[in-house]
Amino acid sequence: MSVLIVGAGPAGLATAVTLARYGVPVRLVERRSQPSNLPRATVLSTRTMELLRSWGLDEAVRAAGFDVVWRAYRCRTLTDPDGQVVDVGYPTAEEAARHSPTAPYGVPQDELEPLLLAHLRGYRNVRISLGTELVALRDTGHGVSAELRDGSTGRVRTHRARYLVAADGAHSAIRPLLGIRTTGTPRLHDSLSILFEAPLWPVVGERRYGIYPIVDPAAPGALVPAGGDRWIHGIEYDPVTGIPSESRLISGVRTATGVPDLPVRILRTARFGFAVQVADSFRAGNSFLAGDAAHRLTPRGGTGLNTALQDGYELGWRLAWALKGWGDLLDGYEERRRPVAEHNAERSARPDGSYLTASQGLAIDLDGRVPHAWVAAGVSTVDLVGPGLTLFTGPSGSGRTPHTGPVPLTVHRLDAATARAIGAPLLVGPGGHDVSREAALLAA
């Protein structure tokens, strides 16, 4: 039985990769004919990098990104030597090393999505259809029946699957078809994102940070690196006056950077509304919401992409387990992901939502997964978590080995100090979380 995934953003792609690795047949459809060329999000969190590491993609992702310290530098302009360094909820590489085998990294979304798509094309059990949209949906009780329209020919075909994942974004067309409402604020204010090229790294010098809030009253907003010489200038947008002329946009960039003669090339602009909404349910029958379709966040805090991608992973392994006959833990998807979504939504709604200590942000991001400890050269306890159940014990195998039914169980015996450090004996699922209660249900 297959899974139909609608939407090839971070949530849909992560769900597809996870299912593909379990050997589950996947049909991935995306309304766009090409991936977006907007950087959008630019930071991959510690936990997101751990997932990419588990897929063998961490080196490729780093090659597509840029290295900065994930702090904000609040300043009047980029040339201001007296700016203030502020926490934004992400650890430095040194801080992350105490909790993870990896660390946050700067990777624009328009670099990440093609990389994940290319990775998916290497799986024979995945079929990808770009330029295709879902126009009708029916739950048959034993699965879903979807009408898919080819954007180039207009031809409509029926596709049947056991489950459907709606990962079709904040303005999801599927969510209302499922009768699911959202709660929150549909519009906080309007913003304009200006993507431009300029040689700014020599300007910032050693002050290489992930975001630069500009507090000069003449050019308030934020500057964000987006890979190479690409940068984003985020400012408030007035729908009445509309998008400023290119000369005014360039002037605004020069004022914000503090370089009057800076060579600037405007690549494109994008208007978007800050909104915070969470779906009242993440499931309707055999269909599930993931990513922005389940929770719409503002850019504050930089958690949108990461929340979405981690949704996809959590939902993916639970769908795979159900389809492989290992056990139905699908209701646990919302139980696990809703608290994270609600926390990040509330944070992103606050004007000061970008600012959070690194330890607070890391705790939410890692979400209670098995503690990190090195067990061999380059191998962390996080790396040992398998596709089924994983039991960490002490050197003598202390603790009773659970009966796990059809679910594969891998046992790792750790030295006494490491076992004590991570709280072994500890039984975890593919997400690295303690699943003792759920495992007991499977074995019952």
N, C-alpha and C positions, 0 to 999 in steps of 0.2 A: 504494500500500500504506500502511496506517495503523499507528499506534502506540497501544497501550492503556496508559494510565497509571493505576495504582491508588494513590490517596492524594493529597489536595489540601493537603498541607503544603508547606513551603518547597521541598523537593526535587521533588515532583510538579508544583507550579506552575511552577517554573523550567524544568523539562524541557518542559512544555507550551508556555510562552511561547517558548522557543527554537525548538521545532519549528514552532510556528505562524508564526513570522517567516520560516521557510524555505518555508512553504506546504504543509507535510506534514499530512495529515489526522490528527487527534488525537481520541481518546475518553478523557476524564478522568472517573473514577468515584471517589466518596468515600463511605465508610460513614456518616459523619455527615450529617445533613440540613442542618446549619448550621455555619459555621466556629466554631471554639472561641472562647469569650469570655474565656479566660485569657491574660494578657499573655505568659506563658512567657518567651521570650528578649526582650531589650530593646535590644540593640545590633546595628547593621548595620556590618560591617567596611568598611575602605577598598575592598577588592576587590569586595565585595557592592555597595557604592554605585556602583562603576564599572560593574558589569553593569546595575544599575537605570538608570544614566545612559545606557547604550547603548540601552536600551529606551524612552528618553524619559520615564522615570517618576521621575527624581530630585526634581523640584520637588514632585510630588504626595506623594512619600514624606516629604520634609522637612515638608510642611504637616501630615502626620499624626503627626509626632514631636515631639521636644523636644531642645533644645540643652544639652549639658553637656560638661564636660571629662572625657575617658575616662581617669580615674585613680580609685584607691580612696582614700577618706579614712577611715583607721583611727582610731577614736575610742571613748571610753567611752559617749558619747551624742551625738546630733546637735548639742547645744548646747555640746559640748566645744570650746573655742577652741584647744586644744593637740594636736589630732589630727595624724596623720602622713599625708602624701600619698605614695602608693605606685603605681608603674607596674603596669599589669595587661595589658600586651601590645598596647595600642592607642595610636596617636599622637594628639597634640593636632592641631587644625586646622593650626597653624603647622608642625608636624613633617610632617604628611601632605602639605602643599603642596610639599615638596621631592621627593616621590616620586609624586604622583598629581594628577589634575585635580579630585579630590574628597576627602572625608574621612569618618571614621566618624560615625554619627549615631544618636541614640536613637529607635527606633521599636518599639513593642510588637508582638509577633507577631500579636495579635488585631486590630491595625490594618493590618499588612502583608498578611495573607492575603486579606481582603476586597478590598483594593486590587488585588492581582494577579488575583483571580477576576474582578473587574469589567473589568480590562484584557483578559483572555482572552475574555470574552463579545463583544468587538468583532471577533473573528476568525471568519470564516465557516467556516473549516476545522476549528474546534474544537467538539466536542460535550461538554457537561458534564452529568454525572448525579450529583447529590447523593442521599444516602439509598440508595446502591446498593453492594452488597458482592460481592466475588468469592468464590464458594463451591467452584469446581473449576477445574482448569487442566490442559491437556494441550499438550505440545510436539509439533507435527505434522511437524517437520523443516524445513518451509518457512515456519513461523510458529507461532502459538499459537492455541489454541481455549479460550476462557474461559467459564465459566458465571457469569452475573451475576444477582443476586437483588435485585429492587426491594423496599426495606424497607417501603414503604407498602402494597403489594399482595401481596407474597410471590411474585410471578411471576418465574420464572427464564428467562432468554433466553441464547442462545449468541452470543458475539461473537468473531469471528476477526480477527486482526491479524498483521502481519508481525513486530512485536516487542512485548514487554511490559516495562514499567518498574514494579517493585515499590517504591513509595515509601510503603508503608503502616505506617511507624513502627517504634519499637523492639521492639514485640511483634508484628512482622510475621507475618501468617497465611500469606503466600506463601512466605517463606524456607524453612520446613520442607517445603512442597509441592515445592520445587525440590531438596530434599535437601542444602541448604547449612547447615552448622553454624557456630557462632560460637566464638571464643576470647576469654577474658578473665574478669572477675569479675562474676557476675550480680547481686551485692548487696554494696555497701560499707557503707552505712548508710541509715537512713530519715530523710526530711526532711518538714517541713510548710511549705507556702507559704501565707501569709495575705495575701490581697488586700484592701486597705482604702483608704478615702478620708480624707484629713486635710490641712489647710492647712500643709504643711511647707516650702514654698519660702521663705516669710518667715523660718522658723526657721533654714534653712541659709544664707540671705543670699547672699553672694558665693561661698560654698563649694559650688558647683554641680558635683557629681561624679556619675559613673555608678554607683558603688556605695559603700556606707558599712558596712564591717565593724564591728560593735559588739562591743567587748571587755569591757564591764561584766559581771562574773560573774553579776549579777542578771538580765541579759537578753541572753545571748550570741546571736549570729546575724548577720544582715545586713539592711540596708534598701536597697531598690533603687527608684528612681523608675520609674513605669510610664505616664507621660503624664498631663497635667493634675494633678489632686490625687490621682491613684491612686498607691499605693505597694505594694510587696511586702515583707513581713517574713518572711524565711526563717529557720527554727529547726530544731533537731533534733527528731525525732518518735519517741516511744516507743509502739510498737504495743500494749504492755500497758496503759498508762494511757489511751491513746486521745487524741482531739482535746480540748483544754481547752475549757471553757465560753467563751461569748462575752465574759463579763466578765473572765475571765482573759486572753483574747487581747488585749482592749483595754488591760488593765493592763500587759501585756508590751510593747505598742507604746508606751505612755506612758513606761515605764521606759527603753526603748531610745532614744526621742527626747529624753528629758530634759525633757519638758513634762507635768507632772502633770495638768493640766486640759485637755489637748489634746482637741478634739472629734474622735472617731474613729467611722467607720461601717465595720463589717466587711462586705465584699461577698461573699466566699466563701473557702473553704479548699480546698487540694488536697494530698493525700499522694503522695509519690513516693519511689522508692528510687534512691539513687546507684548506678549500675552502669557498667561499662566493658567493652564487648564489640565485637569487630570480626569481620565475616563472613570465613570461610575463603576464600570466592571472591565476587566481585561479579557473576559471570555464570554462568548455566546454560543452555546452548543459546541460544534466542532471547529469554531473559528476563534482566533486569539488576536489581540492587539499587542503590538510591540513598538518600541521607539516613540517617535513623536505622535503617532496615532493614538498611543495610550497616555501620553503626558507631554504637554507643550510647555517648554521652559524658555526663559529669556537667556541671552548670552551671559548674564552675570554669573560668575563662578565657573564658567566653562565646563558645565557638566552635561550638556545636552547630548553630544555625540557619545560620550562615555556611558551615560545611562542607557542610551539606545543600544549600543553594541553589547553591553552586558545583559540587557534584556534578551537579545537574540541568542546569546550563548545559553542562558538559563532555560529559555523556552526550548531551544534546540535539543538539548540532551534529554529533557523530559519527554518531548515528542518521540525521540528515538527510542527511549526505553519503552514507551507505550507500544510503539510499532513492532519492536523486537520481542515483545511478550515478556519483558523483564519486570513490568509493573506499571500501573497507572498512577503517577504522581503529578498529574497535570494541574490539579487544583493548587499544588504547592507553588506554581509559577507566580501567581498573583500574590500569594502570601509572602513570598520572598521579595518580590520586586516592588510592590506598592509602597512599603515604608520608605524605600530609597527614593522613589519617584516623588512622593509627597514631601519628603525632606528637601530634595533639590528644588522642587517647585516653590515651596515656601521661601527658601533662600533666594532664589532667582527673582522673586517678586519684590524683595526689599531693595531700596536704593543703595544700601551698603552690602548687598548680597555677594559682591565680588570678594569681599574681605572676610577671611576665615583663617584661623591658624592652620599650619600645615598638619599638625597632629589631629585636629578635628576633621579636616577634610580627608585625611588618609584613613581614619577610622570608618567613615561613611563609605569611602571608595572600596576598601578591602572587605567591608561588610561581614566581618567575623569568619573569613575563610581560615583554613589551617595556618597556624603561625609558621613563619619562615625560619628555617635553620639550615645551614649548609651541612650536608651529609657526605659529600665527596667533592672532589674538585669540579667546580662549575655546576653542581647538582644540589638543588634546594628541595626541602620537603614539599614545597609548592609544585615542583616539577614531577614529583612522584605520584600525584593524584591521577588516577586512571579513569577510563570511560565508564567503569562500573562502580563498585564500592571499593574503597581503600581503607584498610585497617592499619593504623600505626600502633606499634606496641614497643615495649622495652626489650632488652636483649634476650630475656627468657621467654618471650611471648606471653607475658603476664596478661591476664584478662581472657575471658572466654571468647573463642571465635564464634561470631554470630552465625545463625542459619539465615542465609540470604536468598533462599529459593533459587530462581533461575538467573539471578543477577551475578555476573562474574565478580569475584572477590580477590583482591590483591593484598597481601600482607607484607608490610615492611617492618622489620625489627631494627630498632634504633639503639644506639648506645644509651646507657642509663641517663647521662646528663641531657642529651638531646630529647629523649623521651619525656623527661620531667619538664623540660623547657616548653614543649608544645602541648603538654597535658595528656600524653598518651597513658592508657589506651584511648584511641580516638578513631571513630568510624566516620568517614566523610564520603559524600557523593562527588560527582564530577565537578561541581562548583567549589569544592573544597570546604563545604560547610558540614557541621555535625548533622548526620541524618539518622541517628539512632532511633528516633521515634518513627520516622518514615520506614526505615528498614524493618522495624518490628511489624509494621502493618503489612509489608510485602511478604514476610515469612509466616504471617498468621494463617 
